[in-house]
Amino acid sequence: MRSPIPVVLAGYGSVGRAFVSLLCEKSETLRSRYGLDLWLRAILKSDGGFISDSRNELESFRGRLGRGPAGARLWRPGLTLKLLLPTAKPGVLVECTSSDIRTGEPGLGHIRSALKAGWHVVTASKGPLVVDLNGLRQLARKKHLSLKYGAATAAALPTLDVGVYSLAGAEILSVEGILNGTTNYILTRMQHGAGYEEALREAREKGIAERNPTLDVEGWDTAVKLLLIANSVLGLNLTLRDIQVEGITRLPTRKAVAAREEGKALKLIGRISKSGLRYKAEVAPSILDRSHPLFGVDGASKGITFATDTMGTVTVTGGKSDPRGAAAALLKDIINIFAVSSN
Ligand code: HSE
């Protein structure tokens, strides 16, 4: 067994809470199967943080640590990552703050500070990666640290792992993905006659849609994931401006119903295709034939299909679309840093 690995969690929203809960639930598996002892040292929020020197104290709250008596004892108002890093033995930062895709903050500052201080990073926040993926990857390489972001690229659906590891050496001719659970749920319901607003309301009631689903329904969440896949798997250097983006907010129900009646399916597809030597990236509602690998990916499920020169077409579908699935993707990335690979 290795010595305990310090873990600091930044962001205590639904994904951060699910991560704490999972850490507690999986601690025995982590020890017995991977020889890993993860030690949650601190949970940071925007106005302070919970911190403990006792083993398992923060995990034991299973993501329900509040400002009650126990929380008050562990709460340090004004605690920030920058204040914490110089005092702690390096381990892994789990970045889960809700970030801005224009500035990348606050996650961008967190990730830079953590890497500079010798911490590995796993992140579910997309903003920092949209703003400075290459800079962050270079910094991680320079410091011989890992920066992993599977949780930001469709979470429990393995997109980067398949593209980077499983398809290594193959030329990727195209990528198509249903990368957003909210829009896929809405379109699936619209194919059966529901109106857009009704389907969105249902997605909210089922906990699939976020409180503010604007980025999802306007296609930007898919575009961000596509961008990260393009730049990480295909080695491109795209920015969001290079991706043509159309969402689903203006689609009439009759178009979705007609697709189903013709034996087809209407999906929001993120697509990277090669034309000559150039790659083109776009997000758009698309009609899929029954023979398309993503035809049957319905409801909140997601999927990705890679066309390659040597391995044929490789498709992955499924992957849980909720905070627990995203937390599991964060944990998977941590396991792969410490227990499986050393990159
Ligand atoms: N809101 C996203 C979805 C998950 O519906 O898939 C976060 O990227």
Boltz pocket constraint, residues with backbone or C-beta under 6 A from the ligand:
constraints:
  - pocket:
      binder: B
      contacts: [[A, 152], [A, 179], [A, 180], [A, 181], [A, 182], [A, 183], [A, 208], [A, 209], [A, 210], [A, 216], [A, 221], [A, 321]]
      max_distance: 6.0
